[in-house]
């Protein structure tokens, strides 16, 4: 059985820099990526207010891309719950 190539874009330490949402989306589109891996620290403090940041990143990404996140020390269970709510694999 031939192996299927999977292209991923890996980002980390976004720290609520929602200005990067469009940049990440453009990189995903350009690469033809099927997966986005977020390697932690999507937020700065993991507060409920920062769920806005998760939503901004999620809305910028193409809907046919799988987003997998490994939360970091700046994230929290509140953030993880919201990531799951937007359809990310945590």
Secondary structure as the mmCIF struct_conf table of DSSP 4:
data_model
#
loop_
_struct_conf.conf_type_id
_struct_conf.id
_struct_conf.beg_label_comp_id
_struct_conf.beg_label_asym_id
_struct_conf.beg_label_seq_id
_struct_conf.end_label_comp_id
_struct_conf.end_label_asym_id
_struct_conf.end_label_seq_id
HELX_LH_PP_P HELX_LH_PP_P1 UNK A 2 UNK A 5
STRN STRN1 UNK A 8 UNK A 11
TURN_TY1_P TURN_TY1_P1 UNK A 15 UNK A 16
HELX_RH_3T_P HELX_RH_3T_P1 UNK A 18 UNK A 20
HELX_RH_AL_P HELX_RH_AL_P1 UNK A 21 UNK A 31
TURN_TY1_P TURN_TY1_P2 UNK A 32 UNK A 32
BEND BEND1 UNK A 34 UNK A 34
STRN STRN2 UNK A 35 UNK A 38
BEND BEND2 UNK A 40 UNK A 40
BEND BEND3 UNK A 42 UNK A 45
HELX_RH_3T_P HELX_RH_3T_P2 UNK A 48 UNK A 50
HELX_RH_AL_P HELX_RH_AL_P2 UNK A 51 UNK A 60
BEND BEND4 UNK A 61 UNK A 61
TURN_TY1_P TURN_TY1_P3 UNK A 63 UNK A 64
BEND BEND5 UNK A 65 UNK A 65
STRN STRN3 UNK A 66 UNK A 69
TURN_TY1_P TURN_TY1_P4 UNK A 73 UNK A 74
HELX_RH_AL_P HELX_RH_AL_P3 UNK A 77 UNK A 85
TURN_TY1_P TURN_TY1_P5 UNK A 86 UNK A 87
STRN STRN4 UNK A 89 UNK A 89
#
